[in-house]
Amino acid sequence: NLGLALLRHTEDIGGAMRSWGEAARLKPQAVAPHVAIFETALRTRDLATAEQALARLASLRGADDPQTLTRRETLESRKRNWQAAADTLRTALKSQPQN
């Protein structure tokens, strides 16, 4: 996809984010653009953008989705909100005790 090519081959983070934003606009129910935005925002320490992408993922997949919870824990850790990270991790473990 264009966003991935921009990010990996030209290191055009802004272009990649715009590409994924456009993909999300064109296909509002698509999860992949929001995952890409979230991951890239974390790498660039843009926690506000990561929070927005995660909110959209939660609305698409559900706040209790294991992958959403894992991403929430990662974001809370990056924000150094240790209690929220621990609480989220506990919730994730309860939702999938076999893991």
C-alpha positions in Angstrom: 0.0 0.0 0.0 1.1 3.6 -0.6 1.4 4.5 3.1 3.7 1.6 3.7 5.8 2.4 0.7 6.1 6.1 1.7 7.1 5.1 5.2 9.6 2.4 4.4 11.2 3.6 1.2 11.1 7.4 1.5 10.7 7.8 5.2 7.9 10.2 4.4 6.0 9.8 7.7 3.6 12.6 7.0 2.8 11.3 3.5 2.2 7.8 5.0 -0.1 9.1 7.6 -2.1 11.1 5.0 -2.3 8.1 2.8 -3.7 5.9 5.7 -6.0 8.7 6.7 -7.4 8.9 3.2 -7.8 5.1 3.1 -9.7 5.3 6.4 -11.9 8.0 5.0 -12.7 6.0 1.9 -13.4 2.7 3.8 -14.7 3.8 7.2 -15.0 0.2 8.4 -11.5 -0.8 7.5 -9.3 -1.6 10.5 -5.9 -1.7 8.8 -5.4 2.0 8.2 -6.1 2.8 11.9 -3.6 0.0 13.0 -1.0 1.6 10.7 -1.7 5.1 12.0 -1.5 3.8 15.6 1.7 1.9 15.1 3.4 4.8 13.3 2.2 7.4 15.8 3.7 5.3 18.6 7.0 5.1 16.8 7.1 8.8 16.3 5.9 9.5 19.9 2.7 11.2 18.6 0.6 10.0 21.5 -2.4 12.1 20.7 -2.6 10.6 17.2 -2.1 7.2 18.6 -5.0 7.8 21.1 -7.3 8.9 18.2 -6.4 5.9 16.1 -7.0 3.6 19.1 -10.4 5.2 19.8 -11.4 4.4 16.2 -10.1 0.9 16.5 -12.1 0.4 19.7 -15.2 1.7 18.0 -14.7 -0.8 15.1 -13.5 -3.9 17.0 -14.9 -3.2 20.5 -13.1 -1.9 23.5 -12.8 -5.4 24.9 -11.2 -6.9 21.8 -7.9 -8.5 22.9 -5.8 -6.7 20.2 -7.4 -3.4 21.2 -6.6 -4.0 24.8 -3.0 -4.9 24.0 -2.6 -1.7 22.1 -4.3 0.3 24.9 -1.8 -1.2 27.4 1.1 -0.2 25.1 -0.2 3.3 24.8 -0.7 3.7 28.5 2.8 2.4 29.1 4.2 5.0 26.6 2.3 7.7 28.5 3.9 6.3 31.7 0.4 5.7 33.1 1.5 2.5 34.9 -1.8 1.9 36.8 -3.9 2.2 33.6 -1.4 -0.1 31.8 -1.6 -2.7 34.5 -5.4 -2.5 34.7 -5.7 -2.9 30.9 -3.3 -5.9 31.0 -5.4 -7.6 33.7 -8.5 -7.0 31.6 -6.8 -8.5 28.5 -5.7 -11.5 30.5 -9.2 -12.1 31.8 -10.6 -11.9 28.3 -8.2 -14.6 27.1 -7.0 -16.7 30.0 -5.6 -19.4 27.7 -3.0 -16.9 26.5 
